[in-house]
């Protein structure tokens, strides 16, 4: 069962686990499980995803329950009226705060519409970040005797594909667990130390105005499963904003086990 964060007659939001595709993809044609299909079967209604999350990204995923609502939600995202807050564990120690203003070339998949406005030219892309916590582990991965990592909060102001992953790589602080834009040696260290086999990126919060009622929606999905275990192992739980902290000893849908990880 997918954890439902919010539902009314127009919208439904879930906490998508890492590793689950949002919809069928030609690239992953062998996969048989998709959030769209699972949620449709779970609630017995057709659903329309309002945005996308990469397969490895967990967190808030919003759906419309009819085509008109899907159109209105799509317009909200296009006008940048939705505030998205992500959490990521990255290599190195980035500045305390910063803005990444770096255009990104278009990356399409088979689900994207290609029409007159489609272009391969780089598109404007802006992300703000805030460093929440840091650590230095006594393990040599690169040329240094220790390895540094940080927990960051990222707010993208545009919606380019893989934007956060590509932006953090651009400033030399790639996300741990990212097999495409990250570094395999650091990913393997987290697998060995913490049993973490996922990308450490989560959409922890989505804030918008309901397209029909006009009421503010604040949809929150604190990190869970292996992500929460890493936060506990590194002593970072308290560094999160209170509303984004994982619940203690909860059962996590990704792993089916209680939260918490013994200190490394």
KACOR-V963744 format. One record per helix or strand. SS is the DSSP state (H for helix, E for strand). FROM is the first residue (numbers start at 1). TO is the last residue. Records with the same first field share a line. If there is no record, write none. Layout:
SS->FROM-TO + FROM-TO
//
This chain:
E->3-7 + 11-16 + 21-21 + 34-34 + 48-49 + 58-64 + 83-91 + 97-101 + 104-104 + 123-123 + 126-137 + 147-156 + 175-175 + 201-209 + 216-220 + 251-251 + 258-258
H->35-43 + 67-78 + 163-170 + 184-194 + 225-233 + 237-239 + 242-244
//
